Each structure stands twice: as structure tokens, then as C-alpha cells.
Amino acid sequence: LIVGIITKLIQFEPLHSIFTASTSYFTMAQSIPKTVKQWTIPSRDGKDFSGLKFSEESVPELGDGQVLVKIQGASLNYRDLILPLGKYPFPAKDGVVPGSDGAGTVLAVGKNVTRFRPGDKVVTLFNQGHIGGSLDQLSIQTGLGGVTDGTFRTVGAFDEHGLVPMPSNLDFHEAATLTCAGLTAWNGLYGLEGKKLLPGQWVLTQGTGGVSIFAVQFAKAAGAKVIATTSSAEKAKLLEKLGADHIINYRETPEWGAKAKELTGGAGVDHIIEVAGPTSMKQSLNAIKIDGVISIIGFVWWALIKSDPGFVDWAFQPLHHPRSPCWKPCPDGGYVPCC
């Protein structure tokens, strides 16, 4: 069972209660609603979430290569929280439907769709334009809930290549957590050719966010030994329950990098899931073994920078941004990249 990935699940009213009429598409499982209930972000400069808009709109037109999906589960990622607050450092369109990942049932398919049929259970992919291999400038800009409309709606139209079959052993809520945080963790452990995680190796995770929680479980399932860092006894209990072999409270042990290396017998950690950036990189460098892998993930740390950014901060800028980012001060302190 996948646990701990999300703050809460976004659940909608049963769709049968909002179906007002039906229309016809190329192939359909049941009557298609005329309207969809959804959240949108009209602007991204809010101090809170009062700018979010809940509305009922027409169901999107279905293209020849698209699939109409009834959304039955969606997870809430950190990205989804900061986007309406204006703190998301990557491109996003005004009026976007948020939601980075979700799961549901196919209602209808366009005439050119071959991979799915009505009634299939599916999971959305985060980068809708990424088919395989490394991300590029185009595919990186197709993320759900940012540049393209996401999953916080009752019904959505998605390109057939932006969906995958839902694992049969998971329910909609569990499956909805996989494709953003889950695949990020997986890619950190297995995405670098020649450096894939092996049984018996050491993995270090930071905190109890979605990516780190997935990484702990993947590493343990692979037969690796896990060192997890956290700041509280309560969170330590969760990490212990998930199978972490060693837990370090980084508030009690500020030099946790040296402690982690000591736990490995002095050799160092093979893989580090680095989610805090410059605020923890020194310790990660102290913990990593020679020829080890530090996977740099996320952007939580940007809000923590309270002075002019230094070299390490610049090194952590989003290099895949279509334009070279600069730094600007936040009204409430700290710095964030600007375009």
C-alpha cells in the first residue's frame, strides 16, 4: 500500500449527480455530461487560496486523438499548493485547471485513439508531451496543472499518449499518487544508466514529502538499506513503519552527513534523494560515496533563501526553463527565480 504521499485527496461529488445531459462522441461508455465542475487559477499572485475559482463549464470538445476521462482520484502535490500563491518558478498559464496527477475511467475516445476504449481505468502522465527518453524544451512545458489543464475537475480530455493503464491492484486514490511524486522518486533511483539502484546499496532520503516517502518504499523493496532524515519524532515513526533502517533527526544532528557516512562504515551513501537544495547540499556531499549519485529534486528550498544567492544557489536554478532565470526578492523575504 502506498502511504504518506499526499496532504489530502481531492474528491468530487459523484458524477451521476452532476450529469445534466448527454452528447455523442466517436465512441462512448455511457452518456457524456454537458458540464464539468472544476477549479481554476485566474491569477498567480495571491497571498492565499482565495483566488481559486470553482465553476461549472462545458465539457471540453474531444479531439480525434483524445480520451475523455471521468476523474475519480487526484493527489495534492507541493507544486499544486504554491502555484496559486505565485511561488511556482516555472511557466504556467492564467486560468489553468490545477492538479498534477490523477486517475479515472475512460468515458469516450476520439476516432483515432487505439490504446484505450470506454470503461478502461487510466492514470494521467505529468508531462503530457513526453513519450520517452530525456525531456526536452518542448516536452518539459506540457506539465499537467501548469501549462496544460490538470486533474482538479470532474471530467477532462487528454491526449491518448498522456495516459497509461491504471495498475489493477490499486484503487483510484492510490493510483493518483504515482505519476508525479512516484515516478520522480523512481527516476532518481533508476533513471541514470549505469547507476541504477542495486540490492545492498545505501539510499538516503530527506524528510517525509511525497518523493521521499516513495523513495523509501522503492529502496526497501529493492533490497537496499535506507537512511532517512527528519525533524520530528512523530515523522520518525512513519519512516520506521515504512522500513527505514536508520533515522537521523537533522535538528538534533546538524552534521547529519558525517553521521550517515559513519552508518555505512565510512564508505558513503550510494544514492541520495536531495529535495532541500542548497540548504542541505553540504551535508549530502559529506554523506555521498565516491562515484555516488545525488538526485536533485524539487524547489522547496527557493523559499528558504534569505540572502543574496550564492554559487550553490545559482547551480540549482531550473536549467530546463525556456529562458535563463534571474533572482528577485520575495515581498515576504527570500529570493525566487524570475523570468
LUMVEX-492398 format. One record per residue (C-alpha): residue number from 1; residue in three letters; y, z, x. Coordinates in Angstrom, 3 decimals, padded with zeros to 6 digits. Example, Ala and Ser with C-alpha at 12.3 -4.5 7.8 and 13.67 -1.06 7.14 Angstrom:
2
+------+------+----------+----------+----------+
! resi ! resn !       c2 !       c3 !       c1 !
+------+------+----------+----------+----------+
!    1 !  Ala ! -004.500 !  007.800 !  012.300 !
!    2 !  Ser ! -001.060 !  007.140 !  013.670 !
+------+------+----------+----------+----------+
! end
This chain:
339
+------+------+----------+----------+----------+
! resi ! resn !       c2 !       c3 !       c1 !
+------+------+----------+----------+----------+
!    1 !  Leu !  000.000 !  000.000 !  000.000 !
!    2 !  Ile !  003.387 ! -000.977 !  001.324 !
!    3 !  Val !  005.705 !  002.007 !  001.043 !
!    4 !  Gly !  009.160 !  003.053 !  002.067 !
!    5 !  Ile !  010.758 ! -000.378 !  002.337 !
!    6 !  Ile !  013.452 ! -000.159 ! -000.300 !
!    7 !  Thr !  016.019 !  002.233 ! -001.618 !
!    8 !  Lys !  015.206 !  001.232 ! -005.157 !
!    9 !  Leu !  013.740 ! -001.646 ! -007.113 !
!   10 !  Ile !  015.927 ! -003.809 ! -009.250 !
!   11 !  Gln !  014.267 ! -004.130 ! -012.633 !
!   12 !  Phe !  015.460 ! -006.199 ! -015.542 !
!   13 !  Glu !  014.863 ! -005.959 ! -019.260 !
!   14 !  Pro !  011.602 ! -007.569 ! -020.399 !
!   15 !  Leu !  012.322 ! -011.260 ! -020.555 !
!   16 !  His !  010.934 ! -011.618 ! -024.055 !
!   17 !  Ser !  013.874 ! -009.520 ! -025.243 !
!   18 !  Ile !  016.477 ! -011.963 ! -023.932 !
!   19 !  Phe !  014.824 ! -015.305 ! -024.675 !
!   20 !  Thr !  017.169 ! -016.882 ! -027.210 !
!   21 !  Ala !  015.857 ! -020.406 ! -027.469 !
!   22 !  Ser !  013.741 ! -022.941 ! -025.667 !
!   23 !  Thr !  014.307 ! -026.245 ! -023.962 !
!   24 !  Ser !  011.978 ! -028.690 ! -022.257 !
!   25 !  Tyr !  011.339 ! -029.382 ! -018.581 !
!   26 !  Phe !  008.809 ! -031.590 ! -016.910 !
!   27 !  Thr !  006.009 ! -029.036 ! -017.061 !
!   28 !  Met !  006.200 ! -025.583 ! -018.534 !
!   29 !  Ala !  004.103 ! -022.476 ! -019.070 !
!   30 !  Gln !  005.987 ! -021.223 ! -022.109 !
!   31 !  Ser !  009.289 ! -021.567 ! -023.897 !
!   32 !  Ile !  012.180 ! -021.554 ! -021.462 !
!   33 !  Pro !  015.127 ! -019.268 ! -022.205 !
!   34 !  Lys !  018.535 ! -020.784 ! -022.716 !
!   35 !  Thr !  020.265 ! -017.978 ! -020.854 !
!   36 !  Val !  019.741 ! -015.837 ! -017.783 !
!   37 !  Lys !  021.108 ! -012.362 ! -017.111 !
!   38 !  Gln !  022.347 ! -011.936 ! -013.564 !
!   39 !  Trp !  024.550 ! -010.057 ! -011.124 !
!   40 !  Thr !  027.170 ! -011.944 ! -009.128 !
!   41 !  Ile !  029.682 ! -011.069 ! -006.393 !
!   42 !  Pro !  033.012 ! -012.705 ! -007.363 !
!   43 !  Ser !  034.674 ! -011.489 ! -004.152 !
!   44 !  Arg !  033.557 ! -009.703 ! -001.000 !
!   45 !  Asp !  036.471 ! -007.423 ! -000.221 !
!   46 !  Gly !  035.611 ! -004.411 ! -002.373 !
!   47 !  Lys !  035.653 ! -000.772 ! -001.315 !
!   48 !  Asp !  032.789 ! -000.031 ! -003.689 !
!   49 !  Phe !  030.442 ! -001.850 ! -006.045 !
!   50 !  Ser !  032.847 ! -002.084 ! -008.974 !
!   51 !  Gly !  033.456 ! -005.733 ! -008.122 !
!   52 !  Leu !  029.896 ! -006.685 ! -009.006 !
!   53 !  Lys !  029.759 ! -008.690 ! -012.224 !
!   54 !  Phe !  026.908 ! -008.620 ! -014.748 !
!   55 !  Ser !  026.845 ! -011.639 ! -017.026 !
!   56 !  Glu !  024.713 ! -013.919 ! -019.141 !
!   57 !  Glu !  024.815 ! -017.572 ! -018.149 !
!   58 !  Ser !  022.999 ! -020.788 ! -018.931 !
!   59 !  Val !  019.641 ! -021.233 ! -017.241 !
!   60 !  Pro !  020.137 ! -023.494 ! -014.191 !
!   61 !  Glu !  019.104 ! -027.118 ! -014.506 !
!   62 !  Leu !  015.755 ! -027.779 ! -012.887 !
!   63 !  Gly !  015.702 ! -030.494 ! -010.223 !
!   64 !  Asp !  012.752 ! -032.780 ! -009.570 !
!   65 !  Gly !  011.626 ! -030.704 ! -006.585 !
!   66 !  Gln !  012.443 ! -027.285 ! -008.009 !
!   67 !  Val !  010.485 ! -024.471 ! -009.613 !
!   68 !  Leu !  011.795 ! -022.236 ! -012.399 !
!   69 !  Val !  010.709 ! -018.626 ! -011.799 !
!   70 !  Lys !  010.811 ! -015.559 ! -014.024 !
!   71 !  Ile !  011.870 ! -012.801 ! -011.605 !
!   72 !  Gln !  009.694 ! -009.712 ! -012.111 !
!   73 !  Gly !  010.449 ! -007.762 ! -008.954 !
!   74 !  Ala !  013.273 ! -007.714 ! -006.400 !
!   75 !  Ser !  013.908 ! -005.417 ! -003.446 !
!   76 !  Leu !  017.218 ! -003.999 ! -002.281 !
!   77 !  Asn !  017.938 ! -004.621 !  001.404 !
!   78 !  Tyr !  020.764 ! -003.266 !  003.549 !
!   79 !  Arg !  022.213 ! -006.768 !  003.557 !
!   80 !  Asp !  022.483 ! -006.703 ! -000.236 !
!   81 !  Leu !  024.406 ! -003.429 ! -000.101 !
!   82 !  Ile !  027.074 ! -004.431 !  002.402 !
!   83 !  Leu !  027.735 ! -007.964 !  001.176 !
!   84 !  Pro !  029.890 ! -006.940 ! -001.838 !
!   85 !  Leu !  031.748 ! -004.493 !  000.418 !
!   86 !  Gly !  032.954 ! -007.283 !  002.682 !
!   87 !  Lys !  030.990 ! -005.996 !  005.677 !
!   88 !  Tyr !  028.409 ! -008.765 !  005.884 !
!   89 !  Pro !  029.174 ! -010.666 !  009.123 !
!   90 !  Phe !  027.551 ! -013.975 !  008.214 !
!   91 !  Pro !  028.578 ! -016.791 !  005.849 !
!   92 !  Ala !  028.339 ! -016.157 !  002.100 !
!   93 !  Lys !  029.779 ! -017.937 ! -000.897 !
!   94 !  Asp !  032.008 ! -016.351 ! -003.510 !
!   95 !  Gly !  030.259 ! -015.787 ! -006.814 !
!   96 !  Val !  026.812 ! -015.706 ! -005.235 !
!   97 !  Val !  023.902 ! -014.062 ! -007.025 !
!   98 !  Pro !  022.743 ! -011.344 ! -004.580 !
!   99 !  Gly !  019.157 ! -010.478 ! -003.749 !
!  100 !  Ser !  017.360 ! -011.380 ! -000.522 !
!  101 !  Asp !  013.807 ! -011.490 ! -001.806 !
!  102 !  Gly !  011.802 ! -011.297 ! -004.992 !
!  103 !  Ala !  008.596 ! -012.146 ! -006.807 !
!  104 !  Gly !  007.740 ! -013.537 ! -010.208 !
!  105 !  Thr !  005.895 ! -016.066 ! -012.340 !
!  106 !  Val !  006.432 ! -019.820 ! -012.499 !
!  107 !  Leu !  007.797 ! -020.928 ! -015.876 !
!  108 !  Ala !  008.273 ! -024.627 ! -015.197 !
!  109 !  Val !  008.187 ! -027.165 ! -012.384 !
!  110 !  Gly !  010.047 ! -030.389 ! -011.652 !
!  111 !  Lys !  008.198 ! -033.698 ! -011.816 !
!  112 !  Asn !  007.882 ! -033.996 ! -008.022 !
!  113 !  Val !  006.525 ! -030.488 ! -007.437 !
!  114 !  Thr !  002.947 ! -030.445 ! -006.121 !
!  115 !  Arg !  002.450 ! -026.947 ! -004.700 !
!  116 !  Phe !  002.840 ! -024.874 ! -007.860 !
!  117 !  Arg !  002.159 ! -025.002 ! -011.550 !
!  118 !  Pro !  003.292 ! -022.882 ! -014.501 !
!  119 !  Gly !  001.692 ! -019.460 ! -014.522 !
!  120 !  Asp !  001.428 ! -019.157 ! -010.737 !
!  121 !  Lys !  002.675 ! -015.925 ! -009.183 !
!  122 !  Val !  005.083 ! -016.583 ! -006.327 !
!  123 !  Val !  007.260 ! -014.875 ! -003.728 !
!  124 !  Thr !  010.623 ! -016.236 ! -002.591 !
!  125 !  Leu !  011.295 ! -017.029 !  001.058 !
!  126 !  Phe !  014.508 ! -015.690 !  002.568 !
!  127 !  Asn !  015.657 ! -018.864 !  004.356 !
!  128 !  Gln !  015.067 ! -021.450 !  001.659 !
!  129 !  Gly !  015.611 ! -024.361 !  004.044 !
!  130 !  His !  013.278 ! -023.165 !  006.813 !
!  131 !  Ile !  009.860 ! -024.805 !  006.764 !
!  132 !  Gly !  008.531 ! -023.843 !  010.195 !
!  133 !  Gly !  009.320 ! -023.406 !  013.865 !
!  134 !  Ser !  012.584 ! -021.996 !  015.171 !
!  135 !  Leu !  015.593 ! -021.584 !  012.926 !
!  136 !  Asp !  018.472 ! -023.999 !  013.467 !
!  137 !  Gln !  022.113 ! -024.227 !  012.397 !
!  138 !  Leu !  021.180 ! -025.690 !  009.020 !
!  139 !  Ser !  018.197 ! -023.573 !  008.019 !
!  140 !  Ile !  019.897 ! -020.320 !  009.059 !
!  141 !  Gln !  022.537 ! -020.985 !  006.407 !
!  142 !  Thr !  020.087 ! -021.125 !  003.491 !
!  143 !  Gly !  019.504 ! -017.387 !  003.111 !
!  144 !  Leu !  018.963 ! -016.108 ! -000.423 !
!  145 !  Gly !  021.699 ! -013.915 ! -001.821 !
!  146 !  Gly !  024.299 ! -015.097 !  000.686 !
!  147 !  Val !  024.842 ! -018.825 !  000.910 !
!  148 !  Thr !  022.363 ! -019.610 ! -001.878 !
!  149 !  Asp !  021.863 ! -017.699 ! -005.123 !
!  150 !  Gly !  019.368 ! -014.858 ! -004.803 !
!  151 !  Thr !  016.979 ! -012.877 ! -006.955 !
!  152 !  Phe !  019.057 ! -010.351 ! -008.898 !
!  153 !  Arg !  018.652 ! -012.359 ! -012.093 !
!  154 !  Thr !  016.039 ! -012.763 ! -014.773 !
!  155 !  Val !  015.307 ! -016.440 ! -014.105 !
!  156 !  Gly !  016.061 ! -018.636 ! -011.105 !
!  157 !  Ala !  015.473 ! -022.214 ! -009.910 !
!  158 !  Phe !  014.151 ! -022.508 ! -006.349 !
!  159 !  Asp !  013.059 ! -025.385 ! -004.148 !
!  160 !  Glu !  009.270 ! -025.523 ! -004.085 !
!  161 !  His !  009.349 ! -025.143 ! -000.291 !
!  162 !  Gly !  011.325 ! -021.918 ! -000.740 !
!  163 !  Leu !  008.362 ! -020.235 ! -002.433 !
!  164 !  Val !  004.897 ! -019.103 ! -001.358 !
!  165 !  Pro !  001.921 ! -017.868 ! -003.400 !
!  166 !  Met !  002.016 ! -014.140 ! -004.075 !
!  167 !  Pro ! -000.820 ! -012.106 ! -002.494 !
!  168 !  Ser ! -003.315 ! -011.290 ! -005.240 !
!  169 !  Asn ! -003.776 ! -007.686 ! -004.083 !
!  170 !  Leu ! -000.097 ! -006.780 ! -004.579 !
!  171 !  Asp !  001.984 ! -006.225 ! -007.694 !
!  172 !  Phe !  005.390 ! -007.847 ! -008.175 !
!  173 !  His !  007.332 ! -004.900 ! -006.771 !
!  174 !  Glu !  005.214 ! -004.686 ! -003.634 !
!  175 !  Ala !  005.282 ! -008.436 ! -003.045 !
!  176 !  Ala !  009.061 ! -008.500 ! -003.476 !
!  177 !  Thr !  009.486 ! -006.454 ! -000.287 !
!  178 !  Leu !  007.644 ! -008.839 !  002.020 !
!  179 !  Thr !  009.739 ! -011.838 !  002.920 !
!  180 !  Cys !  012.889 ! -010.248 !  004.331 !
!  181 !  Ala !  012.059 ! -006.921 !  005.985 !
!  182 !  Gly !  008.318 ! -007.523 !  006.194 !
!  183 !  Leu !  008.487 ! -010.892 !  007.924 !
!  184 !  Thr !  011.270 ! -009.674 !  010.208 !
!  185 !  Ala !  009.007 ! -006.900 !  011.473 !
!  186 !  Trp !  006.073 ! -009.286 !  011.783 !
!  187 !  Asn !  008.141 ! -011.777 !  013.747 !
!  188 !  Gly !  009.293 ! -009.024 !  016.094 !
!  189 !  Leu !  005.703 ! -008.132 !  016.925 !
!  190 !  Tyr !  004.068 ! -011.566 !  016.804 !
!  191 !  Gly !  006.806 ! -014.210 !  016.924 !
!  192 !  Leu !  007.150 ! -014.639 !  020.704 !
!  193 !  Glu !  004.402 ! -016.894 !  022.016 !
!  194 !  Gly !  002.501 ! -015.247 !  024.844 !
!  195 !  Lys !  003.853 ! -011.818 !  023.914 !
!  196 !  Lys !  002.092 ! -011.128 !  020.637 !
!  197 !  Leu !  001.111 ! -007.531 !  019.982 !
!  198 !  Leu ! -002.386 ! -006.628 !  021.186 !
!  199 !  Pro ! -004.652 ! -003.688 !  020.320 !
!  200 !  Gly ! -003.991 ! -000.686 !  022.534 !
!  201 !  Gln ! -000.398 ! -001.619 !  023.335 !
!  202 !  Trp !  002.576 !  000.651 !  022.681 !
!  203 !  Val !  005.181 ! -000.018 !  019.985 !
!  204 !  Leu !  008.423 !  001.907 !  019.491 !
!  205 !  Thr !  010.243 !  001.810 !  016.154 !
!  206 !  Gln !  013.658 !  003.216 !  015.267 !
!  207 !  Gly !  014.410 !  005.067 !  012.048 !
!  208 !  Thr !  012.931 !  004.614 !  008.593 !
!  209 !  Gly !  014.597 !  001.442 !  007.349 !
!  210 !  Gly !  012.566 ! -001.365 !  005.849 !
!  211 !  Val !  011.879 ! -003.318 !  009.039 !
!  212 !  Ser !  010.867 ! -000.206 !  010.972 !
!  213 !  Ile !  008.571 !  001.020 !  008.188 !
!  214 !  Phe !  006.801 ! -002.330 !  008.103 !
!  215 !  Ala !  006.542 ! -002.400 !  011.907 !
!  216 !  Val !  004.822 !  000.999 !  011.989 !
!  217 !  Gln !  002.202 ! -000.170 !  009.495 !
!  218 !  Phe !  001.629 ! -003.567 !  011.116 !
!  219 !  Ala !  001.279 ! -001.990 !  014.558 !
!  220 !  Lys ! -001.209 !  000.623 !  013.384 !
!  221 !  Ala ! -003.241 ! -001.990 !  011.515 !
!  222 !  Ala ! -003.383 ! -003.997 !  014.763 !
!  223 !  Gly ! -004.741 ! -001.050 !  016.739 !
!  224 !  Ala ! -001.527 ! -000.319 !  018.627 !
!  225 !  Lys ! -000.072 !  003.094 !  019.480 !
!  226 !  Val !  003.239 !  003.857 !  017.787 !
!  227 !  Ile !  006.179 !  005.973 !  018.910 !
!  228 !  Ala !  008.731 !  006.370 !  016.119 !
!  229 !  Thr !  012.226 !  007.814 !  016.373 !
!  230 !  Thr !  014.056 !  009.543 !  013.535 !
!  231 !  Ser !  016.776 !  012.104 !  012.936 !
!  232 !  Ser !  015.159 !  014.489 !  010.460 !
!  233 !  Ala !  012.010 !  016.483 !  009.858 !
!  234 !  Glu !  011.692 !  015.032 !  006.358 !
!  235 !  Lys !  011.653 !  011.468 !  007.643 !
!  236 !  Ala !  009.258 !  012.503 !  010.383 !
!  237 !  Lys !  006.744 !  013.490 !  007.699 !
!  238 !  Leu !  006.898 !  009.983 !  006.241 !
!  239 !  Leu !  006.366 !  008.410 !  009.658 !
!  240 !  Glu !  003.442 !  010.721 !  010.303 !
!  241 !  Lys !  001.933 !  009.770 !  006.948 !
!  242 !  Leu !  002.224 !  006.098 !  007.871 !
!  243 !  Gly !  000.292 !  006.715 !  011.079 !
!  244 !  Ala !  002.859 !  007.057 !  013.863 !
!  245 !  Asp !  001.147 !  008.608 !  016.898 !
!  246 !  His !  004.279 !  010.249 !  018.305 !
!  247 !  Ile !  007.595 !  011.046 !  016.641 !
!  248 !  Ile !  010.805 !  011.756 !  018.559 !
!  249 !  Asn !  013.846 !  013.316 !  016.897 !
!  250 !  Tyr !  016.659 !  011.478 !  018.656 !
!  251 !  Arg !  019.214 !  014.140 !  017.748 !
!  252 !  Glu !  017.142 !  016.813 !  019.449 !
!  253 !  Thr !  016.176 !  014.477 !  022.308 !
!  254 !  Pro !  019.183 !  012.244 !  023.094 !
!  255 !  Glu !  017.398 !  010.784 !  026.130 !
!  256 !  Trp !  014.513 !  009.633 !  023.981 !
!  257 !  Gly !  013.962 !  006.536 !  026.111 !
!  258 !  Ala !  012.686 !  008.611 !  029.010 !
!  259 !  Lys !  010.562 !  010.686 !  026.630 !
!  260 !  Ala !  008.976 !  007.562 !  025.156 !
!  261 !  Lys !  008.153 !  006.242 !  028.617 !
!  262 !  Glu !  006.623 !  009.595 !  029.509 !
!  263 !  Leu !  004.360 !  009.376 !  026.440 !
!  264 !  Thr !  002.984 !  006.066 !  027.737 !
!  265 !  Gly !  002.011 !  007.657 !  031.024 !
!  266 !  Gly !  005.035 !  006.207 !  032.759 !
!  267 !  Ala !  004.167 !  002.564 !  032.118 !
!  268 !  Gly !  006.678 !  001.991 !  029.338 !
!  269 !  Val !  006.536 !  000.562 !  025.825 !
!  270 !  Asp !  005.265 ! -002.986 !  025.216 !
!  271 !  His !  007.303 ! -003.728 !  022.072 !
!  272 !  Ile !  010.497 ! -002.131 !  020.751 !
!  273 !  Ile !  011.874 ! -002.868 !  017.293 !
!  274 !  Glu !  015.570 ! -002.416 !  018.105 !
!  275 !  Val !  017.663 ! -002.010 !  014.945 !
!  276 !  Ala !  020.619 !  000.057 !  016.160 !
!  277 !  Gly !  022.012 ! -002.303 !  018.802 !
!  278 !  Pro !  024.465 ! -001.081 !  021.452 !
!  279 !  Thr !  024.261 !  002.489 !  020.173 !
!  280 !  Ser !  020.632 !  002.730 !  021.288 !
!  281 !  Met !  020.083 ! -000.129 !  023.718 !
!  282 !  Lys !  020.407 !  002.080 !  026.795 !
!  283 !  Gln !  017.513 !  004.216 !  025.582 !
!  284 !  Ser !  015.466 !  001.152 !  024.651 !
!  285 !  Leu !  015.945 ! -000.213 !  028.167 !
!  286 !  Asn !  014.811 !  003.129 !  029.567 !
!  287 !  Ala !  011.682 !  003.037 !  027.393 !
!  288 !  Ile !  010.575 ! -000.595 !  027.786 !
!  289 !  Lys !  007.924 ! -001.532 !  030.308 !
!  290 !  Ile !  008.338 ! -004.249 !  032.901 !
!  291 !  Asp !  007.798 ! -007.559 !  031.078 !
!  292 !  Gly !  008.015 ! -005.802 !  027.709 !
!  293 !  Val !  009.743 ! -007.158 !  024.594 !
!  294 !  Ile !  012.789 ! -005.698 !  022.827 !
!  295 !  Ser !  013.292 ! -007.397 !  019.460 !
!  296 !  Ile !  016.970 ! -007.113 !  018.471 !
!  297 !  Ile !  017.212 ! -006.919 !  014.690 !
!  298 !  Gly !  019.937 ! -006.482 !  012.112 !
!  299 !  Phe !  023.574 ! -005.436 !  012.276 !
!  300 !  Val !  023.754 ! -001.781 !  011.173 !
!  301 !  Trp !  025.422 ! -000.911 !  014.483 !
!  302 !  Trp !  028.558 ! -003.009 !  013.881 !
!  303 !  Ala !  029.957 ! -000.387 !  011.515 !
!  304 !  Leu !  029.433 !  002.278 !  014.183 !
!  305 !  Ile !  031.599 !  000.733 !  016.899 !
!  306 !  Lys !  034.758 !  002.880 !  017.010 !
!  307 !  Ser !  036.433 !  001.450 !  020.112 !
!  308 !  Asp !  037.064 ! -001.923 !  021.678 !
!  309 !  Pro !  033.681 ! -003.643 !  022.007 !
!  310 !  Gly !  032.230 ! -003.803 !  025.477 !
!  311 !  Phe !  029.823 ! -006.172 !  027.176 !
!  312 !  Val !  026.715 ! -004.997 !  025.322 !
!  313 !  Asp !  028.549 ! -005.271 !  022.001 !
!  314 !  Trp !  029.530 ! -008.847 !  022.769 !
!  315 !  Ala !  025.968 ! -009.631 !  023.799 !
!  316 !  Phe !  024.785 ! -008.560 !  020.362 !
!  317 !  Gln !  027.034 ! -010.942 !  018.436 !
!  318 !  Pro !  025.330 ! -013.256 !  015.903 !
!  319 !  Leu !  024.831 ! -016.288 !  018.124 !
!  320 !  His !  023.495 ! -018.353 !  015.235 !
!  321 !  His !  026.800 ! -018.112 !  013.383 !
!  322 !  Pro !  028.221 ! -021.638 !  012.861 !
!  323 !  Arg !  031.410 ! -020.589 !  014.680 !
!  324 !  Ser !  031.821 ! -018.241 !  017.605 !
!  325 !  Pro !  032.698 ! -014.846 !  016.139 !
!  326 !  Cys !  035.538 ! -012.682 !  017.350 !
!  327 !  Trp !  036.109 ! -008.995 !  016.715 !
!  328 !  Lys !  038.529 ! -007.488 !  014.237 !
!  329 !  Pro !  039.225 ! -003.854 !  013.338 !
!  330 !  Cys !  037.993 ! -002.472 !  010.019 !
!  331 !  Pro !  040.529 ! -000.708 !  007.766 !
!  332 !  Asp !  038.345 !  002.402 !  007.820 !
!  333 !  Gly !  037.771 !  002.325 !  011.575 !
!  334 !  Gly !  035.417 !  000.476 !  013.848 !
!  335 !  Tyr !  035.070 ! -003.224 !  014.539 !
!  336 !  Val !  033.216 ! -006.095 !  012.889 !
!  337 !  Pro !  032.861 ! -009.752 !  013.879 !
!  338 !  Cys !  035.191 ! -012.190 !  012.155 !
!  339 !  Cys !  035.033 ! -015.965 !  011.850 !
+------+------+----------+----------+----------+
! end
